[in-house]
């Protein structure tokens, strides 16, 4: 599938991280499960297209409408999953800045065991 807009090597593609295609996030898991339950033929691809970039660029009204329709849920359900993901991400960011390695280690164990 061709890229629409700037490619990963273009300067306009600020903050692009190729790991986004594979990064496991709560929103990505929620989206994948809802797409799968709704009978989507490509839930992993759709989830990869919207998560975790939702953390960096948010979700537009069009994204919300599309995802609600694709997941057979409501806009409010999509927003709630997105906001829960942002809360988790904020917590992860705080821990990265925390100097107490024991707290960080405990939280990394929590992150590793969530599924």
N, C-alpha and C positions, 0 to 999 in steps of 0.2 A: 504494500500500500504506500503510495507516495506521500511525503510530508506536505502538509498545507502550511504555508508560512515559512518562517526562517528555520533552517536546519540546526542541529546541535552545535555545529562549529561556527555559526554566525554570531557576531557580537550582539545582535538584537535578542538572542535567545538567552537572556540573563538568567543566571541561577539554575540552568538546566543541569540535571544530574541523571545520567543514564540508569542509575540504580532505581530511579522512580518506577521503572517498568516492573521491577521485581520486589520492591519494598513492601513488607507485610505491615498493614496498619489495620486498626479496628474498622475504619470505614471501608477499606478494601474487602475485608472479610464479610462485613454486613452486605455490601453491594453484591459480592459474588453469590452469597447464599440466597439473597432475594431474587437475583436474576435467574439463578438455577431453579428456584421454586416457581418462578413465573414462566419457565419453559424456554428460556433464551437458548439459542443454539451456540452462542459464544460468550458465556458469562465471564470467563477469565480475560478475554480481550477487552470487553467493555469495562470491566473493573480496572484493568491496567490503564485504560485511557482516562479514567476519572480519578483514580487514587494512586498515589498520595499527592498528586498535583493539587487536589482540593485544599491541601494544607497551605500551599504557597500562593495559589491564585484564587481560592474560594470557589464558590459555585454560583454561576449566573442564574438569572430567572429561567433562561432557556434550559440550562443544565438541570435545574430542579424539576422543571416540567417534564423534560425527556426522561430523567431517571425515575421519576414517580410513575410515569407510564410504563417504562420498561420493566420496573420491578413490581408493578401491580400494587403499589402502595400510594401514599399521599405525599404531597410536597412537604407537609409537616414531618412525616416519618423520615424523609430524606434529610431534611434540615436537622432533625434530632440526631441522626447517625453522624452527620457531618460535625455538628457541635460537640458531640461526645468524643470524636476523633481529635478535635482541636484541644479539648481539655486534656486528653491523654498526651498529646504532643507537647503541650505547655509543661506538663509534669516532667516529661522526659528532658525538655530543655533546662528546666530548673535543676534537675539532678546532674546534668552535665557540668553545670556551673558550680556545683556543690563540692566543697573540698573534703568532706567526710567520706572516705572510701568505703567505710563499713555500711553506711546508708546507701551509697550507690550500689554496692555489691548486692545488698538485700533487694533493692528495687530491680536490678538486672535479673536476679533470680525470679522475681515476680513476673517480669516481662517475658522471660524465657518459658515459663510454665503456663502462661495464658494461651488459650487456643480457641 
